[in-house]
Every structure is written in C-alpha cells, then in structure tokens.
Amino acid sequence: MKTIINPDQLAKPTGYSHAIATRGGTTLYLSGQPALDASGSIIARGDLVAQFRQALANIQIVLQEAGGAMPDIVKATFYARDRDDYKANLKSLGGVWREFFGKYYPATTLVEVSNLFDDGALIEIDVIAVIDS
C-alpha cells in the first residue's frame, strides 16, 4: 500500500510528490539505468529526450521481471549531465514521463553530474519501488 504525502504547508509539487509512505510489499532497489540498448550501447547520443525514454524503458523491463509496474516506483533520482538541458526539455520529458506513468509522480530528485559511467550518456535514473504483495 502506498500513500502520497504532499503537505499543504509546502509548495505544491509539479511533476513529483514530496513523499510516499509504504506498508507491506516487496522493496526493489534498481541500479542506475542509462540509455543502454540490449547490446550495452548508449542510444541516441546527444538526444536527452530519447535517452530519457530508453532509461525509463529499461526500468520498466526490470520492474516487470520482478512482478511490478512503473507506478510501484516510490523514489526516483535523475542524474543529468546538464541541468539546463534538462530544464529546457521539461515539456518533452514530461510527455515521455506520462507515456510510462500517466499522472503518477513519485518522490524525485534531480542531480547534475559532471559525467556518467557510460560515454555518451546524458542521463541515468535509479529508482526504488515497492511491489504490492
């Protein structure tokens, strides 16, 4: 069971939730997922939106393998190479987000990083999910 917590005393969240409380279920911790294809190569070099879509698709595959779905995610951390590029693409990134989640928004954090493990990666996403039993 998951309960979204957005206190009225805080700024109204847009595109995220302040917190999610869980009870029961199986907690799944996913490794950071960049935009790797099945061969282990980064796709769409230079295209943040396409890489965002691939990273989310990779997360979806792992969740499905574990018996879960995207709305089971309670926490997501986005590691972006360029915060300004991320902000400039918010509308397109939001459209991709809704392809996978609809209007569900877990607790999220965006961190700008100087580099990522995979050459050419513009974003990497790690998540925590709670899969209802």
Backbone as a chain_set.jsonl record, in Angstrom:
{"seq": "MKTIINPDQLAKPTGYSHAIATRGGTTLYLSGQPALDASGSIIARGDLVAQFRQALANIQIVLQEAGGAMPDIVKATFYARDRDDYKANLKSLGGVWREFFGKYYPATTLVEVSNLFDDGALIEIDVIAVIDS", "coords": {"N": [[0.834, -1.172, 0.0], [0.549, 2.208, -0.848], [0.898, 5.61, 0.022], [0.557, 8.844, -1.018], [2.174, 11.774, 0.024], [1.711, 15.061, 0.339], [2.113, 17.773, 1.89], [0.056, 20.571, 2.759], [1.387, 22.775, 3.741], [3.726, 23.018, 2.353], [5.294, 23.966, -0.778], [3.26, 23.467, -3.649], [3.74, 20.461, -5.306], [4.97, 19.905, -8.609], [5.085, 17.585, -11.026], [6.283, 15.761, -9.368], [6.174, 14.092, -6.145], [6.115, 15.047, -2.698], [6.579, 13.073, -0.779], [6.255, 9.508, -0.295], [4.553, 7.153, 1.497], [4.908, 3.787, 2.482], [3.56, 0.506, 3.009], [3.889, -2.844, 3.754], [4.403, -5.191, 1.043], [7.056, -5.774, -1.399], [10.266, -4.459, -1.401], [12.137, -3.035, -3.953], [15.25, -2.294, -5.211], [16.632, -0.568, -7.741], [19.469, -0.544, -9.865], [21.237, 2.268, -11.247], [19.955, 3.295, -14.336], [21.036, 3.883, -17.471], [20.688, 5.024, -20.891], [20.961, 2.471, -22.278], [21.02, 0.071, -24.907], [20.021, -3.34, -25.699], [22.432, -4.486, -26.398], [24.248, -3.188, -24.887], [25.049, -0.668, -25.614], [25.042, 2.915, -25.653], [22.199, 4.666, -26.681], [20.988, 7.064, -29.1], [22.85, 9.309, -29.006], [23.515, 12.518, -27.742], [20.842, 13.232, -27.582], [18.751, 14.048, -25.262], [16.018, 13.588, -24.601], [15.314, 11.223, -25.995], [17.127, 9.5, -24.769], [16.188, 9.601, -22.137], [13.693, 8.355, -22.462], [14.578, 5.747, -23.175], [15.986, 5.001, -20.862], [13.862, 4.925, -19.012], [12.365, 2.892, -20.218], [14.104, 0.744, -19.839], [14.039, 0.569, -17.055], [11.362, -0.128, -16.738], [11.369, -2.712, -17.85], [12.936, -4.118, -15.973], [11.334, -3.836, -13.678], [8.975, -5.191, -14.496], [10.006, -7.77, -14.8], [10.432, -8.345, -12.146], [7.89, -8.554, -11.259], [6.459, -6.23, -10.994], [5.29, -2.842, -11.722], [5.467, 0.368, -13.369], [4.07, 2.34, -11.735], [4.695, 1.374, -9.238], [6.982, 2.502, -8.383], [8.486, 4.42, -5.903], [10.437, 6.244, -5.348], [12.606, 8.218, -7.247], [15.697, 9.015, -8.704], [17.274, 11.308, -10.725], [20.087, 11.579, -12.638], [21.628, 13.954, -14.29], [23.578, 15.114, -17.004], [23.506, 17.767, -17.754], [21.887, 20.225, -16.299], [20.587, 22.51, -17.258], [19.946, 21.779, -19.884], [18.185, 19.723, -19.288], [16.121, 21.194, -18.023], [15.381, 22.83, -20.17], [14.134, 21.011, -21.776], [11.866, 20.196, -20.452], [9.067, 20.031, -21.088], [8.924, 18.116, -23.185], [10.177, 15.965, -21.878], [8.346, 15.595, -19.835], [6.176, 14.673, -21.342], [7.164, 12.187, -22.203], [7.447, 11.015, -19.686], [4.721, 10.762, -18.933], [3.937, 8.833, -20.787], [4.842, 6.508, -19.626], [3.959, 6.617, -16.956], [1.507, 7.922, -16.698], [-0.338, 10.165, -14.805], [0.999, 9.812, -12.459], [3.278, 10.545, -9.908], [6.199, 9.891, -8.325], [8.257, 10.45, -5.361], [10.968, 12.52, -6.171], [14.33, 13.325, -7.26], [16.58, 15.545, -8.807], [19.83, 15.542, -9.983], [22.646, 17.263, -11.037], [25.424, 16.105, -12.759], [28.957, 15.762, -13.413], [29.829, 13.805, -15.114], [28.982, 10.544, -16.412], [29.013, 6.96, -16.006], [28.84, 5.567, -18.482], [30.106, 6.412, -21.605], [28.836, 9.076, -23.488], [26.358, 9.028, -22.314], [23.635, 10.94, -21.259], [21.854, 11.02, -19.246], [21.016, 9.235, -16.278], [19.023, 7.034, -14.437], [17.976, 6.129, -11.246], [15.92, 4.043, -9.218], [13.604, 3.325, -6.537], [11.327, 0.87, -5.773], [8.179, -0.291, -4.553], [6.628, -3.204, -4.521], [3.444, -4.365, -4.459], [2.279, -7.023, -2.479]], "CA": [[0.0, 0.0, 0.0], [1.308, 3.446, -0.961], [0.157, 6.842, 0.288], [1.289, 10.038, -1.425], [2.12, 12.802, 1.063], [2.022, 16.406, -0.151], [1.55, 18.68, 2.894], [-0.397, 21.896, 2.307], [2.322, 23.79, 4.215], [4.849, 23.075, 1.415], [4.95, 24.356, -2.145], [2.567, 22.41, -4.383], [4.683, 19.824, -6.226], [4.605, 19.729, -10.007], [5.94, 16.567, -11.624], [6.858, 14.916, -8.319], [5.484, 14.13, -4.856], [7.064, 15.302, -1.612], [6.919, 11.806, -0.126], [5.323, 8.397, -0.421], [4.664, 6.186, 2.585], [4.548, 2.443, 2.042], [3.336, -0.502, 4.033], [3.791, -4.138, 3.103], [5.006, -5.293, -0.275], [8.468, -6.087, -1.575], [11.033, -3.293, -1.829], [13.071, -3.338, -5.036], [16.218, -1.216, -5.447], [17.207, -0.733, -9.071], [20.696, 0.164, -10.214], [21.05, 3.353, -12.198], [19.714, 2.847, -15.702], [21.231, 4.854, -18.546], [20.001, 4.693, -22.14], [21.632, 1.358, -22.946], [20.213, -0.915, -25.609], [20.279, -4.716, -25.253], [23.831, -4.844, -26.646], [25.084, -2.442, -23.952], [25.491, 0.589, -26.228], [24.198, 4.087, -25.445], [21.438, 5.039, -27.876], [20.616, 8.468, -29.316], [23.859, 10.228, -28.47], [23.178, 13.918, -27.903], [19.394, 13.442, -27.52], [18.335, 13.802, -23.881], [14.656, 13.055, -24.523], [15.362, 9.816, -26.415], [17.828, 8.743, -23.735], [15.266, 9.528, -21.014], [12.725, 7.306, -22.818], [15.237, 4.441, -23.113], [16.26, 4.694, -19.456], [12.597, 4.508, -18.409], [12.015, 1.58, -20.771], [14.948, -0.238, -19.153], [13.48, 0.432, -15.71], [10.109, -0.868, -16.875], [11.712, -4.116, -18.081], [13.367, -4.692, -14.693], [10.159, -3.914, -12.806], [8.107, -6.267, -14.973], [10.677, -9.032, -14.478], [10.269, -8.538, -10.706], [6.469, -8.658, -10.956], [5.929, -4.907, -10.701], [4.95, -1.921, -12.801], [6.018, 1.702, -13.144], [3.504, 3.035, -10.574], [5.252, 0.838, -7.986], [8.141, 3.321, -8.026], [8.194, 5.39, -4.845], [11.526, 7.233, -5.326], [13.428, 8.241, -8.454], [16.768, 10.011, -8.754], [17.741, 11.558, -12.081], [21.442, 12.117, -12.717], [21.7, 14.575, -15.614], [24.852, 15.765, -17.325], [23.319, 19.2, -17.954], [20.619, 20.635, -15.699], [19.925, 23.478, -18.123], [19.372, 20.996, -20.983], [17.029, 19.044, -18.703], [15.058, 22.184, -17.834], [14.94, 23.291, -21.488], [13.35, 19.938, -22.387], [10.868, 19.731, -19.48], [7.788, 19.678, -21.712], [9.102, 16.836, -23.881], [10.455, 14.947, -20.864], [7.062, 15.339, -19.184], [5.389, 13.834, -22.248], [7.715, 10.828, -22.096], [7.077, 10.527, -18.352], [3.317, 10.349, -18.945], [3.829, 7.581, -21.549], [5.149, 5.403, -18.727], [3.367, 6.749, -15.623], [0.273, 8.691, -16.621], [-0.182, 11.331, -13.937], [1.587, 9.373, -11.197], [4.587, 11.143, -9.666], [6.831, 9.508, -7.06], [9.245, 11.399, -4.843], [12.068, 12.562, -7.133], [15.453, 14.24, -7.099], [17.42, 15.754, -9.981], [21.2, 15.892, -9.632], [23.532, 17.486, -12.18], [26.717, 15.453, -12.552], [29.933, 16.133, -14.432], [29.976, 12.704, -16.055], [28.349, 9.283, -16.042], [29.889, 5.826, -16.296], [28.825, 5.236, -19.907], [30.405, 7.52, -22.51], [27.694, 9.482, -24.304], [25.126, 9.055, -21.526], [23.229, 12.27, -20.814], [21.023, 10.846, -18.053], [20.912, 7.917, -15.662], [17.922, 7.098, -13.474], [17.822, 4.99, -10.338], [14.625, 4.081, -8.554], [13.191, 2.376, -5.515], [9.926, 0.512, -5.989], [7.554, -1.19, -3.592], [5.687, -4.025, -5.278], [2.431, -4.899, -3.554], [2.245, -8.49, -2.401]], "C": [[0.885, 1.244, 0.0], [0.393, 4.631, -0.704], [1.039, 8.02, -0.1], [1.078, 11.113, -0.363], [2.628, 14.118, 0.477], [1.399, 17.416, 0.814], [1.191, 20.047, 2.31], [0.579, 22.999, 2.702], [3.539, 23.937, 3.31], [4.358, 23.531, 0.045], [4.29, 23.179, -2.852], [3.544, 21.784, -5.38], [4.107, 19.718, -7.638], [5.581, 18.726, -10.608], [6.665, 15.701, -10.619], [5.931, 14.953, -7.114], [6.525, 14.392, -3.787], [7.501, 13.998, -0.953], [5.866, 10.758, -0.458], [5.595, 7.458, 0.741], [4.21, 4.826, 2.067], [4.337, 1.54, 3.25], [3.146, -1.824, 3.307], [4.515, -4.134, 1.769], [6.486, -5.622, -0.232], [9.182, -4.841, -2.076], [12.083, -3.734, -2.84], [13.947, -2.11, -5.27], [16.867, -1.46, -6.8], [18.508, 0.038, -9.188], [20.358, 1.292, -11.182], [20.941, 2.81, -13.612], [19.972, 3.996, -16.673], [20.48, 4.369, -19.782], [20.747, 3.614, -22.913], [20.625, 0.511, -23.703], [20.623, -2.307, -25.14], [21.723, -5.154, -25.481], [24.787, -4.111, -25.703], [25.626, -1.139, -24.508], [24.513, 1.712, -25.904], [23.502, 4.427, -26.76], [21.313, 6.558, -27.938], [21.59, 9.454, -28.682], [23.47, 11.669, -28.775], [21.693, 14.238, -27.773], [18.886, 13.052, -26.135], [16.97, 13.133, -23.805], [14.635, 11.576, -24.92], [16.073, 8.961, -25.37], [16.955, 8.584, -22.486], [14.254, 8.403, -21.248], [13.354, 5.92, -22.687], [15.535, 4.042, -21.668], [14.98, 4.235, -18.752], [12.141, 3.152, -18.931], [12.829, 0.479, -20.09], [14.43, -0.495, -17.737], [12.197, -0.393, -15.758], [10.368, -2.368, -17.069], [12.107, -4.791, -16.772], [12.17, -4.858, -13.759], [9.23, -5.053, -13.213], [8.701, -7.631, -14.652], [10.5, -9.375, -12.993], [8.799, -8.648, -10.293], [5.807, -7.326, -10.647], [5.602, -4.119, -11.944], [5.465, -0.531, -12.42], [5.38, 2.435, -11.955], [3.917, 2.443, -9.219], [6.468, 1.632, -7.53], [7.723, 4.349, -6.98], [9.257, 6.484, -4.776], [12.336, 7.098, -6.601], [14.475, 9.338, -8.321], [17.267, 10.084, -10.185], [19.123, 12.184, -11.994], [21.616, 12.635, -14.139], [23.052, 15.242, -15.807], [24.713, 17.278, -17.403], [21.932, 19.605, -17.461], [19.866, 21.597, -16.614], [19.279, 22.793, -19.328], [18.117, 20.274, -20.498], [15.858, 20.029, -18.58], [14.509, 22.68, -19.175], [14.036, 22.273, -22.176], [12.227, 19.434, -21.485], [9.558, 19.285, -20.124], [7.884, 18.324, -22.409], [9.364, 15.699, -22.901], [9.169, 14.59, -20.12], [6.156, 14.468, -20.036], [5.855, 12.384, -22.209], [7.326, 10.225, -20.749], [5.647, 9.976, -18.359], [3.087, 9.099, -19.785], [3.996, 6.374, -20.637], [4.333, 5.427, -17.434], [1.968, 7.351, -15.604], [0.531, 9.913, -15.762], [0.332, 10.943, -12.557], [2.988, 9.945, -11.062], [5.133, 10.682, -8.316], [7.677, 10.664, -6.513], [10.44, 11.359, -5.789], [13.13, 13.558, -6.728], [16.185, 14.328, -8.426], [18.782, 16.22, -9.501], [21.974, 16.112, -10.923], [24.897, 16.891, -11.838], [27.662, 15.824, -13.685], [30.119, 15.042, -15.474], [29.214, 11.505, -15.528], [29.255, 8.145, -16.498], [29.989, 5.538, -17.796], [29.084, 6.481, -20.753], [29.181, 7.819, -23.369], [26.381, 9.519, -23.548], [24.858, 10.485, -21.054], [22.422, 12.202, -19.523], [21.112, 9.401, -17.576], [19.87, 8.048, -14.561], [17.997, 5.882, -12.567], [16.535, 5.162, -9.56], [14.545, 3.061, -7.429], [11.712, 2.129, -5.746], [9.458, -0.371, -4.835], [6.435, -1.912, -4.343], [4.722, -4.663, -4.281], [2.406, -6.42, -3.627], [0.905, -9.028, -2.838]], "O": [[1.854, 1.324, 0.756], [-0.751, 4.653, -1.158], [2.14, 8.177, 0.428], [-0.042, 11.34, 0.094], [3.81, 14.266, 0.164], [0.278, 17.871, 0.587], [1.917, 20.6, 1.484], [0.602, 24.054, 2.068], [4.313, 24.88, 3.473], [3.164, 23.486, -0.249], [4.704, 22.032, -2.68], [4.116, 22.491, -6.209], [2.915, 19.473, -7.824], [6.779, 18.997, -10.688], [7.583, 14.971, -10.991], [5.002, 15.76, -7.07], [7.685, 14.01, -3.939], [8.672, 13.84, -0.606], [4.743, 11.078, -0.846], [6.727, 7.02, 0.946], [3.245, 4.729, 1.308], [4.857, 1.778, 4.341], [2.355, -1.924, 2.369], [5.174, -3.154, 1.422], [7.086, -5.734, 0.838], [8.76, -4.234, -3.06], [12.824, -4.69, -2.606], [13.438, -1.014, -5.501], [17.574, -2.451, -6.982], [18.631, 1.147, -8.668], [19.324, 1.268, -11.849], [21.737, 1.969, -14.031], [19.219, 4.969, -16.699], [19.721, 3.403, -19.711], [21.121, 3.818, -24.068], [19.521, 0.259, -23.22], [21.485, -2.435, -24.271], [22.195, -6.089, -24.834], [25.99, -4.371, -25.711], [26.557, -0.561, -23.945], [23.301, 1.498, -25.881], [24.133, 4.47, -27.817], [21.512, 7.247, -26.937], [21.19, 10.328, -27.913], [23.137, 12.007, -29.911], [21.315, 15.408, -27.846], [18.624, 11.879, -25.866], [16.784, 12.202, -23.021], [14.001, 10.765, -24.245], [15.67, 7.826, -25.115], [16.985, 7.533, -21.846], [13.989, 7.601, -20.353], [12.727, 5.01, -22.143], [15.359, 2.883, -21.292], [15.004, 3.272, -17.985], [11.593, 2.349, -18.176], [12.302, -0.594, -19.797], [14.389, -1.637, -17.279], [11.979, -1.258, -14.909], [9.653, -3.197, -16.507], [11.668, -5.905, -16.49], [12.014, -5.901, -13.124], [8.752, -5.798, -12.358], [7.974, -8.55, -14.273], [10.426, -10.548, -12.627], [8.498, -8.816, -9.111], [4.706, -7.295, -10.096], [5.628, -4.635, -13.061], [5.852, -0.297, -11.275], [6.103, 3.105, -11.217], [3.526, 2.96, -8.172], [6.937, 1.452, -6.406], [6.731, 5.058, -7.152], [9.007, 7.545, -4.204], [12.71, 5.993, -6.992], [14.176, 10.448, -7.88], [17.634, 9.074, -10.785], [19.3, 13.213, -11.341], [21.737, 11.852, -15.081], [23.596, 15.856, -14.889], [25.675, 18.003, -17.151], [20.928, 19.354, -18.128], [18.644, 21.511, -16.734], [18.188, 23.179, -19.749], [17.111, 20.218, -21.205], [14.738, 19.722, -18.989], [13.309, 22.923, -19.302], [13.258, 22.631, -23.06], [11.687, 18.354, -21.724], [9.0, 18.259, -19.735], [7.009, 17.475, -22.235], [8.84, 14.598, -23.067], [8.93, 13.423, -19.809], [5.442, 13.615, -19.509], [5.038, 11.463, -22.186], [6.923, 9.064, -20.677], [5.389, 8.879, -17.863], [2.133, 8.365, -19.53], [3.366, 5.338, -20.848], [4.042, 4.371, -16.872], [1.301, 7.293, -14.571], [1.515, 10.622, -15.97], [0.119, 11.674, -11.589], [3.795, 9.847, -11.986], [4.587, 11.044, -7.274], [7.789, 11.718, -7.139], [10.884, 10.277, -6.173], [12.883, 14.495, -5.97], [16.391, 13.317, -9.096], [18.89, 17.163, -8.718], [21.967, 15.254, -11.806], [25.449, 17.142, -10.767], [27.223, 16.161, -14.784], [30.525, 15.326, -16.601], [28.845, 11.451, -14.354], [30.168, 8.359, -17.295], [31.077, 5.296, -18.318], [28.375, 7.48, -20.635], [28.563, 6.904, -23.914], [25.38, 9.994, -24.083], [25.744, 11.15, -20.517], [22.315, 13.188, -18.794], [21.263, 8.473, -18.371], [19.835, 9.046, -13.841], [18.072, 4.747, -13.038], [16.11, 6.282, -9.277], [15.297, 2.088, -7.375], [10.935, 3.072, -5.897], [10.245, -1.097, -4.227], [5.438, -1.31, -4.742], [5.129, -5.401, -3.383], [2.5, -7.011, -4.703], [0.697, -10.241, -2.837]]}, "num_chains": 1, "name": "protein.A"}
